[in-house]
Amino acid sequence: MKKIAIALCLLMFAIAQPAMASPKRWVVEGWKTDFSKFNIKFEEILSGGPPRDGIPSIDAPKFEPASANTTLDAKEAVIRLEIDGIVRAYPLRILMWHEIANDVIGDTPVAVTYCPLCNSSIAFDRQLPDGSIAEFGVSGLLRNSDMVMYDRASHSWWQQFTGTGIAGKYTDTKLKMIPTKVVSFGQFLAENPEGDVLVPNDPSMRRYGTNPYLGYDSRQAPYPFYKGDLPDNISPMARVIVVQREEDKVVAVALSHLRTSGSLEIDNIRLNWQPGVNSALDSEDLAIGADVGAVEVESISPGEPLVHDITFAFVVQAFHPGTTIATEEGPIVVGKLP
């Protein structure tokens, strides 16, 4: 596996270049995107290596009760999503290889997403403002090392980390984020023994349970898919909890700070940390990854779960420049406002 990881790293260095940032070329490649509408610099788009749908989204998800699952280790990470009393778990061992699961929970169409390069796990409502239901796929493109999703009807491009349309018909359209939390399978099983757990449609399709990004957690910097400036006052790969607030504002807290404190209250937000969840980006075997713990985020009043993500410091700087991050040494500011 170590040889595979080294080869993957060398491949990334070779392909981490602008995806021939030309709408004309993208059209030749089969994109039907309306490139007259955009809100980014096209030179920020890089090829991630695989072509469109080379990383296949899950469009017909298959589930089994948690009590029937025999493959997941108790400390493996799952994304817990609850809507209208229906609780489901989406293991990172599966989303690591697919990145998007298009699902329907009750009456709500959802996209549960995971970008390994940003360690970003976010769920979205797939109903768009015009009433249509989007089905999302993996474009094979990256911006700031984050997955660029696309909807299969209009081929509009969407930034996974922000849920915002960045090119095409739905430019500037914002997807509704849905609160989730990453917990251990053991916790999910204890609390929801009959809760649905996502399982592979074809267990032999990928090496589920293994980490193709071996040692990513311990790197000093992200892969060269990221071309922006790195923070100089915190490790670029330090984990940061990003809590979504109104008008695209965020509250950011270093995971190490919360881990040391156990519990924090900031700006009407209560954050709690507990051990027992393995990193999906550390060891080859997800069952023995480093313990990064679980985070719970809710409003102090009225005590409701809040949309949040646990990403890396370089991602916060890239997408939210000028953000203050609460750390154990005190507040720091990453990046500068444009």
N, C-alpha and C positions, 0 to 999 in steps of 0.2 A: 504493500500500500504506500510505503514511503516513496518508492520509485514513481508510482503513479502521481503522487502529490507533487514531486519535483517536476515531472513532465508537464503537469497541469500548470504549474507556475511559469515554466518556460514558454508554454503556449500562450499564456495570458500576456506575457511581455511582448510576444510576437504580434498578437492581434489587438492589443490595446491601442488602437489608433482611430482617428475619426472615420466614421462609417461612410467615407466618401461623401461628406456632408453636402449633398446636392439633391434637392427635390427631384430634379430630372432623372438622376440615377435611381432614386427610390421608386419612381414611377416605372422605370424600366424593370426593376426588380419585382414589380407586381403590386406595389402599394397603390391603393385607390384613395388615399388621403387627400383632402383639399388643402394643399400646402400654401394656398394664398392666405390662410388663417393660421397664425402661430403667435406665441408669446415668449419664445426662447431664441437663443442664438443656435442656429443649426450646427455650428461647429462644436457645440457642447455634446452632440450625440456621438457616441462611440458604438462600434459593434462589440457585442459580448461574445462573439464566436458563432454560436448556433444561429441559424436563420429563423425567420418568423415561424413560430410553432415548433421549432426544433426542440424546445423545452415544452412538452405538451401539457396544456392545462387539463384539469379534471372537469369534464363537462357532464358526466353521468356518475356522480359520486355514489359509492357503495359503503354501507355502514353495518356494524354489528354492535350488540350491547357490550358495554364495557366489561361486564362480568364474563363474557364469552371470549374476550381477547387474550391470547396466549403468547403474543409476540412482543408486546411492549414491556420494557423494564419499568419498575415502579417509579424511577427517578427521571424517566424520559420526558421531554417537554411536549406538551400539547397546547394548542390554542383553544381555550374554552370560550364558547359563544352561546349565549342564551337569548332567545327571542320568544315572547309569549309563552313562557314556561317550558319551552322545548330547549333542551341542553344538548350540545354536541361538542365533540372534541376532534380537533384536526391535528394529528401528530406531525411534528416537524420532520420526522424520519421520512414522511411521505411528501410533504410540501417542499422539502429540500430539493426534490427532483422534479416537481411540477410547478411550484411557485404560485399557482392560482387554482382555486377550486370554485367553480360556479355551482351554486347550490340554491335550494329554496327551503326556507324554514317557516312552516306555517304558510302565511300568505306573503312572506317577504323574500324576494329574490336577493341573494347575497353573493358576494365574491370574497372569499377568505384567501388572503395573500401572504406570501412570505418571500422576502428578498434576502438571500443568505449574505450577499456582499454588504448589506446594511444592517443585517440582523433585524429586519423590520417586519413585524407581523401586524397586519391591519385588515379589518373587515369593512366592506362597503355594502351599502344598499345599491343594487344594480338598476333600480328604477331611476330613469333620468327625468329632468324637469319637464320634458315634452311628453312624458307618459310612457315612452318606450322602455323596454327591458333590455339592457345591454348584456351580451355574452363576451367576456374578456378572454384574451389570449396573450401569450408572452411574445413580444415583438422580436426578441433577440437583440434589442438595442438597450443602451444604458445612458443615463445622464447623471453625472455626479456619483457614479458607481451604483446607482439605483435603477431598478427595473423600470423600463418603459412598457406599460401595458397598451393594448389596443382593443377597441371594440370591433367585433367582426362585421357589424352592419355598415358603419361609416368609415372604418379604418382610422378613426381619430386616435391620436396618441395621448396617453394619460400617464402622469407621474405617479408611481405607486406610493411614494412616501407622503405626498400631499393630497392625492386623490383629485388632482386638477388636470383638466384637459390642456395639453401644451401645443397641439397641432391638429388641424382638421376642423370638421364641423362643430365639434364641442369644445373648441378652444375657450378657456376661461370658465368652463362649466366645472362646478365643484361637486364631487360625489359625497354623499352623506356617509360619514364614518360611524361605525357601530362599536360600542364598548366591548372589548374582549380582555382576557388576561391569559398569560402563559403560566400554566401550572404543571405540576408533575402528573403523570398518568395515575400514580398511586393515590393522589389527592382526589383526582376526578373520579376514580373508581370508588373510593370510600364515600364520596358525596352523591354520586350518581351511578349506582351499579347497573342500572338499566339505560343509562344515557348512551346515545349513539356515538360510536367512535369510527372515524373514517378508516377504511382499509383499502389496500390496493385492488384495483380491478383485475390486475394481472401481477401477482407477487414476483414473477420472474422478469418483469419488464425493467426493473432497476435494482440496484443493490441497496434496497431499503434497510435502514438501520445502520448504514455506514455514512461517513462524512467525507465527501469529495474535496472539502476545503480544509484538509488536515492542518491543524496548527494556526488557523486564521486568527483565532483569539489572541495568540501570543505574538503576533507580528507587531513591529514598531510602527507600521503604516499600512494603509490598504493596498490592495493590488493596483497596478498601474492603470486600471480602468478609471481611476480617479485622477484628474489632471488639475484640480483646483489647489488653492492654498490650504495648508494644514494648520491647525491650531498650534500655537507655540507656548501656551500656558497650561495645557493639559494633554495627556497622551491622546493622539488621534484615535486610538482604538479603545479608549476608556468608554465603558458603557454608561449611557446617559438616559434617564427616564424623561420622556417628552410628553407633557400633558397638554392636550388641545384645549384651548379656551376660545372665547368669542373673537370674531374678526381675524382669524388666522394667527392670533397671538398664542404663545406657548409658555408654559412654565417648565423649566428644565432642572433636573436634580441628578448629580452624579450617583450612580448606583453604589459606589464605594461609600459615599456619605450616608445613604439610607441603610446600607448593610451594617455600618458601624453603629448607627443610632437605633436601628430597629423600627422606629416610627418617627415621622416628621409631619408637622403641620405648616403649610405655606399657602398663603393667599386663598384661604377657605378650601384648601385641599389637604386631605389626610392620606399619607402614604405609609404602607406597612411592608416590611420585608420578612420573609421566613426562608430557612434553608430547605434544600431537598429537591432542587430542579437542576438537571445536568445541562451544561452548554451543548448545543448541537454543532458547534464550530470548533471544538477542541480536539478530542481524540478521534481515531478512526471509528471506534465503536461508540455509538451514541449512548450506550448503557453505562459507559464509564467516563463520560466527559466531566470536566470540572464543575463543581457545584456553584452555580451562579444565583441560585435561589429564585423565589417567586415574589412578585410585586403586586400589591393590591392598591388601587387608587380610587378614591371616592371623594365626593364633596362633603365637607363637614356638615353643611346644612344645604339640602335636605338629606344627605347621606346616600346619594345615588352614585353608581359606578360612572367613572369618567373615561372618555376615550384617551388612551395613552399608548405609548410604544417604548420599547427599550432598544436603543440604537447605539451608534458610535459617535464620539465627539466630532469627528470630521464631517459626519452627515448633518449634525446640528449646525455646524458652521456653514456648510454648503447651502442648506435650504432655509436656515433662519439666522443669517448673519446679524451680529449685534445682540444675540441672545445672552442673557445672564444665566450661568449655570451655578447652582448652589453646590458647593463642595465642602468637605470637612475642614479645609483651610480658609473658607470664606468664599464669597461670590467672585466669579470670574466672568469676563465677557469674551465670547469667541467671535472672531471676525468683525468686520465693520459693515455698517449699512451702506448699500450702494448709493 
